[in-house]
């Protein structure tokens, strides 16, 4: 049942990102082969200018085993993952880097450093994670959010999650992404809280809280992605069968969904944490190189988009 089709880093993502300047990226505690090889891969493809923050002797040893010459790479010494996270975030705060890449560090330690008031990276938005999903041979992307950070989000949390995902869609050139607020039904049912949340979120969107997007729900998964299923059930709207963003009810459902696509469809899951002043590239030890590279390309495009918006926001 598991797919044996080779995974692909979306060519269009790489092509667009390569047209941009390298993004100076702090890599937090890359003291093992997986995290160092991820940074090297993105650097070799011209996507990032890495600053490696961790135990220098360990990083040099691991890089030597990989055959990576670090003579031209900036290294910042840190005793452990907590100090690496704090020092890496400080570099971003000082304007020396424009994105963050998770290395061999626990996610909660990294995010705690990012959210520290002294770091200056917090915004009015809640942090959330977006998976940009693609399958081999197709340029169509489907974003799933949030399957990593927000465990049981409230309606207001979901509003922040949706805004972050919509901003990523805008960065990728989709000026009016279609957002499907998922539940197990298309009808509002008090015994299914996610359907109630979906209806409330749609009302908030209609009040102008989610500009630049079309938001509909509650929608079951099949009706969000299949025009045929939506048609058979008589479900009308602009989103059914054409969703660009799937806003899931909770972390568990999103986690199951994206992993099903990865293991059954050979999907590439490029992942970013959004809501801070810079994107955070969040990869896992189990992620293949294609997903790590796609995540860096995604961060490059998002960083460029955010920079282009700053004059308008000033």
C-alpha positions in Angstrom: 0.0 0.0 0.0 2.9 2.4 0.6 3.9 4.3 -2.5 7.2 3.5 -4.2 7.1 6.4 -6.5 10.3 8.6 -6.0 9.5 11.9 -4.3 10.3 15.2 -6.1 11.2 18.7 -5.0 8.8 20.8 -7.1 10.8 22.1 -10.0 8.8 25.4 -10.2 9.6 26.2 -6.5 13.3 25.7 -7.1 13.3 27.7 -10.3 11.5 30.7 -8.7 13.7 30.6 -5.6 16.9 30.4 -7.6 16.0 33.7 -9.3 16.2 35.4 -5.9 19.3 36.3 -3.8 20.4 33.7 -1.3 18.6 34.1 2.0 20.9 34.4 5.0 19.7 31.6 7.3 20.6 30.7 10.8 20.7 26.9 11.2 20.1 26.0 14.8 22.4 23.3 16.3 23.3 21.4 13.1 25.4 18.9 15.0 24.4 15.8 13.2 24.5 14.5 9.6 20.8 15.1 8.8 20.7 18.7 9.8 24.1 19.5 8.3 23.3 17.8 5.0 20.0 19.8 4.8 21.9 23.1 5.2 24.5 22.0 2.6 21.8 20.9 0.2 20.1 24.2 0.3 23.4 26.1 0.1 24.6 24.0 -2.9 21.3 24.8 -4.7 21.9 28.5 -4.2 18.9 29.0 -1.9 20.5 30.0 1.5 23.7 31.5 2.9 23.9 29.4 6.1 25.1 30.6 9.5 25.7 27.4 11.5 25.1 27.9 15.3 26.2 25.0 17.5 29.2 23.3 19.0 31.9 24.2 16.4 34.1 21.2 16.9 31.2 18.9 16.5 29.9 20.7 13.4 33.3 20.6 11.8 33.7 16.9 12.5 30.3 16.0 11.1 30.9 18.3 8.0 34.2 16.5 7.4 32.4 13.2 7.4 30.0 14.6 4.8 32.9 16.1 2.7 31.6 19.6 3.2 34.3 22.3 3.4 33.2 24.9 6.0 36.0 27.3 5.4 33.6 29.8 3.7 30.7 29.3 6.1 30.1 31.4 9.2 30.2 29.4 12.4 28.9 30.5 15.8 29.8 28.5 18.8 27.0 27.3 21.3 27.3 24.9 24.1 23.9 23.2 23.7 20.6 23.4 21.8 19.1 26.0 24.1 22.1 28.3 23.7 22.1 27.7 20.0 18.5 28.6 19.7 19.0 31.8 21.7 22.1 32.9 19.8 20.6 32.1 16.4 17.4 34.0 17.2 19.5 36.9 18.4 21.3 37.0 15.0 18.0 37.3 13.3 16.8 40.0 15.7 20.0 42.0 14.9 19.2 41.8 11.2 22.0 39.4 10.3 19.7 36.7 9.0 16.3 36.6 7.4 15.2 33.1 8.1 15.7 30.3 10.6 16.2 26.6 10.0 15.7 23.9 12.6 18.7 21.7 13.1 19.2 19.1 15.9 17.0 21.0 18.4 13.7 20.2 20.0 10.9 22.3 18.4 9.7 23.6 21.8 13.1 25.0 22.6 13.4 26.7 19.3 10.0 28.2 19.4 10.5 29.3 23.0 13.5 31.3 21.8 11.6 32.8 18.9 8.7 33.8 21.2 10.9 35.4 23.8 9.9 39.1 24.2 13.6 40.1 24.2 14.1 38.4 20.8 11.8 40.9 19.0 10.5 38.4 16.5 6.9 38.2 17.8 4.1 39.7 15.8 0.4 40.1 16.4 -0.1 36.7 14.9 -0.1 33.3 16.5 2.6 31.0 15.3 1.3 28.2 13.0 2.7 25.6 10.6 1.8 25.2 7.0 2.6 22.1 4.9 2.9 22.8 1.1 2.0 19.5 -0.4 2.8 18.4 -3.9 2.8 15.0 -5.7 5.2 13.8 -8.3 4.4 15.0 -11.8 2.1 17.8 -10.8 2.5 21.5 -10.2 -0.7 21.7 -8.2 -0.1 22.4 -4.5 -2.4 21.8 -1.6 -1.6 23.5 1.8 -2.5 21.8 5.0 -2.6 23.8 8.3 -2.0 23.3 11.2 -0.6 19.8 11.6 2.4 20.6 13.8 2.0 23.3 16.4 -1.5 24.2 17.5 -3.0 21.0 19.0 -6.6 22.0 19.6 -7.0 25.5 18.2 -9.9 27.8 19.1 -11.9 29.7 16.5 -9.6 32.8 17.0 -6.6 30.5 16.8 -7.9 29.2 13.5 -8.3 32.7 12.2 -4.6 33.3 12.8 -3.7 30.0 11.3 -5.8 30.8 8.2 -4.2 34.2 7.8 -0.7 32.8 7.9 -1.6 30.2 5.3 -3.2 32.8 3.1 -0.1 35.0 3.3 2.0 32.1 2.1 -0.4 31.6 -0.8 -0.1 35.3 -1.7 3.7 34.9 -1.6 3.4 32.1 -4.1 1.4 34.2 -6.5 -2.1 33.1 -5.6 -3.9 36.4 -4.9 -7.3 34.8 -3.9 -6.6 31.3 -2.4 -9.6 29.1 -1.7 -9.7 28.0 2.0 -11.8 24.9 3.0 -12.5 24.8 6.7 -12.7 21.1 7.3 -15.0 19.0 9.5 -16.6 15.6 9.2 -19.8 17.1 7.7 -21.1 19.9 5.6 -23.8 20.7 8.1 -23.4 22.6 11.3 -23.9 20.0 14.1 -23.4 20.9 17.7 -22.3 17.4 18.5 -19.3 18.0 16.1 -17.5 21.0 17.4 -15.3 21.5 14.4 -18.4 22.1 12.2 -19.5 24.9 14.6 -16.0 26.4 14.6 -16.0 26.3 10.8 -19.3 28.2 10.5 -18.1 30.8 13.0 -14.8 31.2 11.1 -16.6 31.7 7.8 -18.8 34.4 9.4 -15.6 36.1 10.6 -14.2 35.9 7.1 -17.4 37.5 5.7 -16.8 40.4 8.1 -13.5 41.1 6.5 -11.1 39.5 8.9 -9.5 37.3 6.2 -9.0 39.6 3.2 -7.5 38.2 0.0 -9.1 34.7 0.3 -12.3 32.8 -0.3 -13.3 30.9 2.9 -16.0 28.3 3.0 -17.1 25.6 5.4 -17.8 23.4 7.1 -16.6 21.0 4.4 -15.8 17.3 4.6 -12.5 16.4 3.0 -13.9 14.7 -0.1 -16.0 17.7 -1.0 -13.1 20.1 -0.5 -10.9 18.3 -3.0 -13.3 16.6 -5.4 -15.6 18.5 -7.7 -17.4 15.2 -8.5 -18.1 14.5 -4.8 -19.3 18.0 -4.2 -21.6 17.8 -7.3 -23.1 14.5 -6.3 -23.9 15.9 -2.9 -25.2 19.2 -4.3 -22.7 21.3 -2.5 -22.4 24.7 -4.0 -19.7 27.3 -3.6 -16.3 28.5 -5.0 -14.2 26.3 -2.7 -15.7 22.7 -3.0 -13.5 20.6 -5.3 -11.0 23.5 -5.8 -9.5 24.1 -2.3 -6.0 25.5 -2.2 -5.8 25.5 1.6 -7.2 22.8 4.0 -7.7 24.2 7.5 -7.9 21.1 9.6 -9.9 20.9 12.9 -6.9 20.0 15.0 -3.3 18.8 15.0 -4.1 15.1 14.9 -6.3 15.2 11.8 -3.8 17.4 10.0 -1.0 15.1 11.0 -2.8 12.0 9.7 -3.7 13.7 6.5 -0.3 15.0 5.5 1.4 11.7 6.4 -1.1 9.7 4.3 -0.2 11.9 1.4 3.5 11.4 2.0 3.4 7.6 2.4 0.6 6.6 0.1 1.1 9.2 -2.7 4.8 10.1 -2.4 3.9 13.7 -1.7 6.6 16.2 -0.8 5.7 18.0 2.4 7.5 21.4 2.5 7.0 22.9 5.9 7.3 26.4 7.4 6.3 28.0 10.7 4.8 31.4 10.0 3.6 34.2 12.3 7.0 35.4 13.4 8.9 38.2 11.7 10.8 35.6 9.6 9.9 32.1 8.3 11.1 29.1 10.2 12.1 26.1 8.2 10.9 23.1 10.2 12.1 19.7 9.0 12.1 16.3 10.6 14.7 13.5 10.7 12.3 11.4 8.7 11.9 14.0 5.9 13.6 13.1 2.6 16.1 15.5 1.0 13.4 16.6 -1.4 11.2 17.9 1.4 14.0 19.7 3.1 15.1 21.4 -0.2 11.5 22.4 -1.0 11.1 23.8 2.5 14.1 26.1 1.9 12.8 27.2 -1.5 9.5 28.0 0.1 11.2 30.1 2.8 13.2 31.9 0.1 10.0 32.9 -1.7 8.2 33.9 1.4 11.1 36.0 2.7 11.2 37.9 -0.6 7.5 38.5 -0.5 7.6 39.8 3.1 10.5 42.1 2.1 8.5 43.4 -0.8 5.5 44.2 1.5 7.5 46.2 4.0 7.3 49.6 2.1 3.6 49.2 1.8 3.2 48.5 5.5 5.5 51.4 6.6 
